[in-house]
Amino acid sequence: MRTLNVALIGYGFMGRAHSNAYCQVGHFFDPPFQVRRQVVCGRNRAGAEELARVWGWDEVSTNWQEVVTRPDIDLIDIATPNVLHAPVALAAAAAGKMILCEKPLAASLADARAMTAAVGRAGVPNMVWFNYRRVPAIAFARDLIERGALGRLFHYRATYLQEWGNDPTRPINWKLSRAEAGSGANGDLNSHLVDTALWLAGPITEVSALMTTFVPQRGDFHVDIDDATAALARFASGAMGYFEATRFAVGCRNRNGFEIHGEKGMLRFNLEDFNHLEYTDATQDPSLRGPRRLLISGPGHPYVAHYWKPGHAIGYEHTFTSALADFLSALDKGEPVHPNFEDALRVQEVLEAIETSARTRQWLVVKTGE
Ligand SMILES: NC(=O)c1ccc[n+]([C@@H]2O[C@H](COP(=O)([O-])OP(=O)(O)OC[C@H]3O[C@@H](n4cnc5c(N)ncnc54)[C@H](O)[C@@H]3O)[C@@H](O)[C@H]2O)c1
């Protein structure tokens, strides 16, 4: 079996989620590659050493520039604050490495374009960790839509609701800084909603948006990003879209959900109820019609057969393992995996249009592929 030597840049929340995927992928899938946890890199050596100890990485480094050019490294995994995605990815592509990158692809549309062009020029396999595509219920929603179960789509309503912004005692972190994150709720949360929407309902052609910073001053720190973003959108299909991403949805921890209404039915999902998908079949006898709460844990549902028997729930961490398995399988076949940089660039185009619309108070056409 071929071996892939991985360098992970960033040992925070996503550093752990990705480490778990590298550990588990060989247990639940039958990947054509052996993935070796070679080196983890972060700013703080003690932090990197701790992650290496817990998750079994062979080496640690505090210098990503040196790591990305190492001849023994095949794959660079970027799990850093958003502003670093571009420099690391550009250096990794120039060094001919495969790249897995966290979302949003970049802190700006210009960076996202440069990164996508760079992996294209270098011809290196690439993926973006929009992990929610691997939630079995979301992947099953996509199967149902592809099969025509909803028919023509009318409404696509998506919300990503967190509440941590409302905690004044919470320490300042990079997610509150434009210089490090590029944007707030838009890039952090709305990026997930938009990726899922483009995957389930197709391209978005225009947007009109509103952004707010509820708490612009936290102690001495000036918050220069959006605490909340809302947008109206028009899909190429003619469907209407509604997006709301906020860190001030008091009462909601991580409520990432959608409701989709089509001529033949409705689908409803919320990440806080990970293993369920609600489905209304509007072609049924009206007297029997109503939302059915489907338990998406097999049989016949995406990904779950790799884990446990039907009805035995899985969770957040499995989405990363499944994404990695898809990447390795596509790599073996010489095919692109999705979502890749190109797909994530489409997301970034929508995010940028939303930001510009909010600033200029105008409807904006989403410009694709420039
Ligand atoms: N897919 C998801 O569900 C999901 C969830 C959370 C975060 N994310 C994304 O993952 C990325 C990381 O977020 P996080 O929550 O893990 O952040 P975090 O703050 O927990 O970790 C960031 C890591 O980056 C490292 N880092 C920062 N500057 C560095 C440098 N110059 N050189 C090397 N390492 C450096 C830090 O040492 C730290 O280990 C972000 O892009 C974020 O948007 C994705």
The ligand as a Tripos MOL2 file, in Angstrom:
@<TRIPOS>MOLECULE
LIG
   44    48     1     0     0
SMALL
NO_CHARGES

@<TRIPOS>ATOM
      1 N1        -15.0720   22.6810    9.1750 N.am      1 LIG1
      2 C1        -15.4550   23.0890   10.3750 C.2       1 LIG1
      3 O1        -16.4590   22.6140   10.8950 O.2       1 LIG1
      4 C2        -14.6510   24.1200   11.1090 C.ar      1 LIG1
      5 C3        -14.8800   24.3690   12.4730 C.ar      1 LIG1
      6 C4        -14.0550   25.3010   13.1210 C.ar      1 LIG1
      7 C5        -13.0540   25.9710   12.4270 C.ar      1 LIG1
      8 N2        -12.8820   25.7270   11.0930 N.ar      1 LIG1
      9 C6        -11.8150   26.4150   10.3370 C.3       1 LIG1
     10 O2        -10.5680   25.8310   10.6990 O.3       1 LIG1
     11 C7         -9.5410   26.8180   10.7260 C.3       1 LIG1
     12 C8         -8.8880   26.7980   12.1100 C.3       1 LIG1
     13 O3         -9.8800   27.0860   13.0750 O.3       1 LIG1
     14 P1         -9.7660   26.5160   14.5770 P.3       1 LIG1
     15 O4        -11.1010   26.7060   15.1910 O.co2     1 LIG1
     16 O5         -9.1470   25.1690   14.5640 O.co2     1 LIG1
     17 O6         -8.7540   27.5850   15.1860 O.3       1 LIG1
     18 P2         -7.8690   27.4720   16.4980 P.3       1 LIG1
     19 O7         -7.6600   28.8540   16.9560 O.co2     1 LIG1
     20 O8         -8.4440   26.4560   17.4240 O.co2     1 LIG1
     21 O9         -6.4740   26.8920   15.9440 O.3       1 LIG1
     22 C9         -5.6770   27.6300   15.0600 C.3       1 LIG1
     23 C10        -4.3130   26.9880   14.9740 C.3       1 LIG1
     24 O10        -3.5240   27.6990   13.9940 O.3       1 LIG1
     25 C11        -2.2100   27.8010   14.4850 C.3       1 LIG1
     26 N3         -1.4880   28.9200   13.8910 N.ar      1 LIG1
     27 C12        -1.8180   30.2270   13.9240 C.ar      1 LIG1
     28 N4         -0.8440   30.9460   13.3200 N.ar      1 LIG1
     29 C13         0.1010   30.0680   12.9020 C.ar      1 LIG1
     30 C14         1.3410   30.1870   12.2290 C.ar      1 LIG1
     31 N5          1.8230   31.3910   11.8690 N.pl3     1 LIG1
     32 N6          2.0430   29.0570   11.9570 N.ar      1 LIG1
     33 C15         1.5720   27.8530   12.3290 C.ar      1 LIG1
     34 N7          0.4000   27.6820   12.9720 N.ar      1 LIG1
     35 C16        -0.3260   28.7710   13.2540 C.ar      1 LIG1
     36 C17        -2.3790   27.9880   15.9760 C.3       1 LIG1
     37 O11        -1.1680   27.6130   16.6270 O.3       1 LIG1
     38 C18        -3.5160   27.0190   16.2690 C.3       1 LIG1
     39 O12        -2.9860   25.7360   16.5070 O.3       1 LIG1
     40 C19       -10.2160   28.1420   10.3620 C.3       1 LIG1
     41 O13       -10.0250   28.3990    8.9990 O.3       1 LIG1
     42 C20       -11.6930   27.8890   10.6530 C.3       1 LIG1
     43 O14       -12.5480   28.6650    9.8430 O.3       1 LIG1
     44 C21       -13.6520   24.8170   10.4470 C.ar      1 LIG1
@<TRIPOS>BOND
     1     1     2 1
     2     2     3 2
     3     2     4 1
     4     4     5 ar
     5     4    44 ar
     6     5     6 ar
     7     6     7 ar
     8     7     8 ar
     9     8     9 1
    10     8    44 ar
    11     9    10 1
    12     9    42 1
    13    10    11 1
    14    11    12 1
    15    11    40 1
    16    12    13 1
    17    13    14 1
    18    14    15 2
    19    14    16 1
    20    14    17 1
    21    17    18 1
    22    18    19 2
    23    18    20 1
    24    18    21 1
    25    21    22 1
    26    22    23 1
    27    23    24 1
    28    23    38 1
    29    24    25 1
    30    25    26 1
    31    25    36 1
    32    26    27 ar
    33    26    35 ar
    34    27    28 ar
    35    28    29 ar
    36    29    30 ar
    37    29    35 ar
    38    30    31 1
    39    30    32 ar
    40    32    33 ar
    41    33    34 ar
    42    34    35 ar
    43    36    37 1
    44    36    38 1
    45    38    39 1
    46    40    41 1
    47    40    42 1
    48    42    43 1
@<TRIPOS>SUBSTRUCTURE
     1 LIG1         1 GROUP 0 **** ****
